[in-house]
Structures are given as structure tokens and as C-alpha cells.
Amino acid sequence: MLKRWLSPLALVLVVLLTWPPQGASAQTPGSTTVYVDGQRVTTSAIMQNGLQLVPAAFFRGLNASVGWSERYRSAVITTASIQIGFAAGERYADYQRAGEAAWLRDSLDTRTTLIGGSAYVPLAYTAKKIGLSVHYDERTRSAVLSTGDSGLVVKAQSTQTSAEELNWLYKITEAEAGGESYAGKVAVAASILNRVASPDWPDTITDTIFQVEYINGTAYYQYSPVLDKRIYSVTPSQETRSAVQAALNGSDPGLGAVVFYNPDKTDNAWVRSRPVTARIGNHVFAK
């Protein structure tokens, strides 16, 4: 996975709860196809001034971190080399490159738009800014992105979550964090989505949740509620459902974590060796 370089703006994400509903657009998103390193990805999209905007969460499929800064009312996309803030309702983007103190601003021909809890940002501009090459294929009538030497790892996937996957994500979040705070629930759901976006884990939510590794004949489950079958009996609360939706929209209080654990309940040496990103309630989150 990419190592995330965090600036003060990124630290604001710790207090993130959800995308704000204010200022949402009445525009109805359609569907579009994007090719990333030859892989076909379907995502929702809107058009503004002849340019495509896609959910900021689309870039999680390129192993970028996506979140929301309440302080700046901005969708925030972070890679190892750059952090970009898209202020809701504005026609500009602020960015800061790794290792540089100055924040710079680009004027945009589109306006960052909130629709149904998702922040839509310009596809071509964002892709180029994080180091991808971009062109439009007239034959397929699709945007084509190439990671090239950007250092990004593509794990192309649809930003549309199936009803079945959503159901399991609700259930595992309830089973793992039913007694935790709202932020704790969001962080748990986001950590699972971070695994899906990483080349080190399965490609789908369902496969990630139910992944079992066999080592020397011993089965190792990734999540204890799958092992003890609690995942089949829990009833997700409305708060859990809202937390999962926030994670799907890019909220990540765990700051890029792919594992979490209760230090009072596990002695697993591997998970305890991972770099800690956040502590929320009874859980420690780590990469």
C-alpha cells in the first residue's frame, strides 16, 4: 500500500463524521465507463461544462486516501506525493505536494458538487494531478487513465456497491463495532474498504470479509464475527448503516487503516506490529 504523507489538513479528518448534506445538487448522476491501465471501471458521473465529474471515492481504486475535512468543507484526496482539497460548491482546488510547506490553488472549469452524500470532483484534472496520464478514446467514448510511473497501484473496481455487498458490510460493521461510537463504526467500515482498494487483499467487499487463509492446516479468519458466526445473527442499527454509507462516501477516521483490534482482547503479534494510525474507542487502527 502507499504510505500516506499527512499534513495539518489531513489531521482534520480524525474528527470526520460524514459528508455534509448542505449544498447538495439536484442533478442526477448517470453512469460512465473509465479504463484504468486497461481495466474497465464503471462509476457514477455528472457532466459540467462538457467535463466529467466522478465521486471522490472513485480514486480509492487507485490506492489514494479519500476523506472529508469539515473545517475546510472539502473532499480531500491524498497520495504519497500530493494532497488535494476540493471545497464544496467552489471552482478551485487547493493542493500541497509532499515535502513542501506551501499550499497552491488551481482554478477549475467545474464546481465540486455534493450529490446524495458524495462529493463529485473533476475526473481528468484529479487524475492528472495525482500523476496519471489521461486521454479520451473516441472509439469507446471513454476516459482512459494510465498509472505509468506514478507509483500508484491500480486496483480498478466499480464504485457501485451491490445490495449483497452492502448487506455484509452493514453486518460486519455491526458485529465488530456495534458498541462503538459513530466514528468508530465509520473507521471499521473504512478499514474494510481500504483492504478492497489495496492490491494485498481480495477485490470485493464480500471476499474481503469472508477471507480465510490456511497455514499449516490451520484456518485463519480475518474477522472474528465470521469465525464465531455472529455476522449471521446481528441486526445492523440505523447508526451503523449511516456509518457504512459515510465510509463508502470516503470518510476514514482510521486514516488509511487496513486492520483494527482491541488491545485488551488480542495477543496477535502480527497485528500489533502494524503502524498505528488512530485510536478510537476500544479499537486501535493500523496499516
C-alpha positions in Angstrom: 0.0 0.0 0.0 1.0 3.6 -0.4 2.5 5.4 2.6 0.4 8.4 3.3 2.0 11.7 4.0 -0.2 13.7 6.3 -0.4 17.5 6.6 -2.4 19.5 9.1 -5.3 19.4 6.7 -5.3 15.6 6.8 -5.3 15.5 10.5 -8.7 17.3 10.5 -10.1 14.0 9.1 -9.8 12.4 12.5 -12.9 14.2 13.6 -14.8 13.4 10.4 -18.3 12.0 10.8 -19.9 12.1 7.4 -20.3 14.1 4.2 -22.4 17.1 4.9 -25.8 17.3 3.2 -25.8 21.0 2.8 -25.5 22.4 -0.7 -26.3 19.1 -2.4 -27.1 19.4 -6.1 -30.4 18.4 -7.7 -28.5 16.9 -10.6 -29.0 13.2 -11.0 -25.8 11.2 -11.7 -25.6 8.9 -14.6 -23.2 6.0 -15.3 -19.9 6.1 -17.2 -17.0 3.8 -18.0 -13.4 4.6 -17.3 -10.5 2.4 -18.4 -7.6 2.3 -15.9 -4.5 0.5 -17.2 -6.8 -1.4 -19.5 -9.2 -2.4 -16.7 -12.8 -1.4 -17.2 -14.3 0.5 -14.3 -18.0 1.6 -14.0 -18.7 4.6 -11.9 -21.4 7.2 -11.4 -20.7 10.6 -13.0 -22.2 14.0 -13.8 -21.3 16.5 -16.6 -20.4 20.1 -16.1 -19.3 22.4 -18.9 -18.6 19.3 -21.0 -16.3 17.8 -18.4 -16.9 14.6 -16.3 -17.1 14.7 -12.5 -16.9 11.4 -10.5 -17.3 10.7 -6.8 -14.1 11.4 -5.0 -14.3 7.8 -3.7 -13.5 6.7 -7.2 -9.9 7.4 -6.6 -9.8 4.9 -3.7 -9.5 2.3 -6.5 -6.1 3.9 -7.3 -5.0 3.4 -3.7 -5.5 7.0 -2.8 -6.9 8.0 0.5 -10.2 9.9 0.3 -11.9 11.8 3.1 -13.7 14.9 4.2 -12.4 17.9 6.1 -15.3 19.6 8.0 -13.1 22.5 8.8 -12.5 23.3 5.2 -15.7 21.8 3.8 -13.6 19.9 1.3 -13.2 16.5 -0.2 -9.6 15.5 0.4 -7.7 13.1 -1.9 -4.2 12.1 -0.6 -1.4 10.1 -2.2 2.2 9.7 -1.2 3.1 12.7 -3.3 0.3 15.2 -3.1 -2.8 16.2 -1.1 -5.7 17.9 -2.9 -8.7 19.6 -1.3 -11.9 20.3 -3.3 -14.1 22.8 -1.5 -17.8 22.1 -1.8 -19.5 24.4 -4.3 -16.3 26.1 -5.4 -14.5 26.3 -8.7 -11.0 25.7 -7.4 -8.8 23.1 -5.8 -6.0 23.6 -3.2 -3.1 21.3 -3.2 0.2 20.7 -1.3 3.0 18.4 -2.6 4.8 16.1 -0.2 7.7 17.8 1.5 6.6 21.4 0.6 5.1 23.8 3.0 3.2 26.0 0.6 -0.4 25.3 -0.5 -1.2 26.3 -4.0 -4.5 26.8 -5.8 -5.8 25.9 -9.3 -8.9 27.4 -10.8 -11.3 24.9 -12.3 -13.9 24.9 -15.0 -16.2 22.9 -12.9 -17.6 23.2 -9.4 -17.2 20.5 -6.7 -20.7 19.2 -6.3 -22.4 17.2 -3.4 -25.0 14.7 -4.5 -26.6 12.1 -2.3 -23.8 12.4 0.3 -21.0 12.0 -2.3 -18.6 14.7 -3.4 -18.1 14.8 -7.2 -14.7 16.1 -8.4 -13.3 16.6 -12.0 -12.1 13.3 -13.3 -9.4 14.4 -15.7 -8.0 17.2 -13.5 -7.7 15.0 -10.4 -6.2 12.0 -12.3 -3.5 14.3 -13.9 -2.8 15.9 -10.5 -2.0 12.6 -8.8 0.3 11.7 -11.6 -1.8 9.7 -14.2 -1.8 10.2 -17.9 -5.3 10.9 -19.3 -6.8 10.8 -22.7 -10.3 10.3 -24.3 -10.9 7.3 -26.5 -13.3 8.3 -29.3 -14.0 4.7 -30.2 -15.1 3.6 -26.8 -16.3 7.1 -25.8 -14.5 6.7 -22.5 -11.8 8.3 -20.4 -8.6 6.3 -20.4 -6.2 6.6 -17.4 -2.7 5.2 -17.2 -0.7 4.9 -13.9 2.6 4.7 -15.8 5.5 5.7 -13.4 3.2 7.5 -11.0 3.8 5.0 -8.2 0.1 4.4 -7.9 -1.2 0.9 -7.7 -4.4 0.3 -9.7 -7.0 -2.0 -8.3 -9.8 -0.9 -10.6 -13.3 -1.6 -9.2 -16.8 -0.3 -9.7 -17.8 2.5 -7.2 -21.3 0.9 -7.3 -21.8 -1.4 -4.3 -24.2 -4.3 -4.8 -27.0 -4.9 -2.4 -25.4 -8.1 -1.2 -22.1 -6.5 -0.5 -23.7 -3.6 1.3 -25.6 -6.0 3.5 -22.5 -7.9 4.5 -20.7 -4.6 5.2 -23.5 -3.5 7.4 -23.4 -6.8 9.3 -19.7 -7.0 9.8 -19.6 -3.4 11.0 -22.4 -4.0 13.4 -20.8 -7.2 14.7 -17.3 -5.6 15.1 -18.3 -2.2 16.3 -21.9 -2.2 17.4 -20.9 -0.9 20.8 -18.5 1.7 19.5 -19.1 5.4 18.7 -20.3 6.6 15.3 -16.7 7.5 14.3 -15.6 4.0 15.5 -18.1 2.4 13.2 -17.1 4.5 10.3 -13.4 3.6 10.9 -14.2 -0.1 10.9 -16.2 0.1 7.7 -13.5 2.2 6.1 -10.7 -0.2 7.0 -12.5 -3.0 5.1 -12.9 -0.7 2.1 -9.2 0.1 2.3 -8.5 -3.6 2.1 -10.6 -3.9 -1.0 -8.7 -0.9 -2.5 -5.4 -2.5 -1.7 -3.6 -5.0 -4.0 -2.8 -7.0 -0.9 -6.4 -8.1 -0.3 -9.3 -9.5 -2.2 -11.1 -7.4 -4.8 -14.6 -7.4 -3.4 -16.2 -6.5 0.0 -17.7 -10.0 0.4 -14.4 -11.8 -0.4 -12.5 -9.5 1.9 -14.9 -10.1 4.8 -15.0 -13.8 4.4 -11.3 -14.3 3.5 -9.8 -17.3 5.3 -6.1 -18.2 5.0 -4.8 -21.7 5.7 -1.3 -22.0 7.2 0.0 -25.5 8.1 -3.5 -26.8 8.1 -4.9 -24.1 10.4 -7.6 -21.7 9.2 -7.1 -18.0 10.0 -10.2 -15.9 9.7 -9.8 -12.2 9.1 -12.8 -11.2 11.3 -13.8 -12.9 14.4 -17.6 -12.5 13.8 -17.2 -14.7 10.7 -15.3 -17.3 12.8 -17.9 -17.4 15.5 -20.8 -16.8 13.1 -22.1 -13.7 14.9 -22.2 -12.0 11.5 -25.2 -14.1 10.6 -27.3 -13.1 13.6 -26.7 -9.3 14.1 -29.2 -6.7 13.1 -27.4 -3.5 11.9 -28.7 -0.3 13.6 -29.5 2.8 11.7 -26.4 4.4 13.1 -24.3 1.5 11.7 -26.0 1.9 8.3 -25.3 5.6 8.3 -21.6 5.0 9.3 -21.2 2.5 6.5 -22.6 5.0 4.0 -20.2 7.6 5.3 -17.3 5.2 4.7 -18.5 4.4 1.2 -18.5 8.1 0.5 -14.9 8.5 1.6 -15.0 9.1 5.4 -12.0 7.4 7.1 -11.4 8.4 10.7 -8.9 5.4 10.8 -6.7 7.3 8.4 -6.0 4.6 5.9 -6.0 1.6 8.3 -6.5 -1.9 7.0 -6.5 -3.6 10.4 -8.1 -2.9 13.7 -8.0 -4.6 17.1 -8.9 -4.4 20.7 -5.6 -4.4 22.6 -7.3 -5.9 25.6 -8.6 -8.9 23.6 -5.8 -9.9 21.2 -2.2 -11.0 21.6 -1.7 -11.4 17.8 1.9 -10.4 17.2 1.4 -9.6 13.6 -1.5 -7.2 14.0 0.2 -5.5 17.0 3.3 -4.9 14.8 1.5 -2.8 12.3 2.0 1.0 12.3 -0.8 2.6 14.3 -2.9 5.3 12.5 -5.6 6.1 15.1 -7.2 5.0 18.4 -11.0 5.3 18.5 -12.9 3.9 21.5 -11.8 0.3 22.2 -10.1 -0.2 18.9 -6.6 0.5 17.6 -6.4 1.1 13.9 -3.3 0.3 11.9 -1.9 -0.1 8.4 
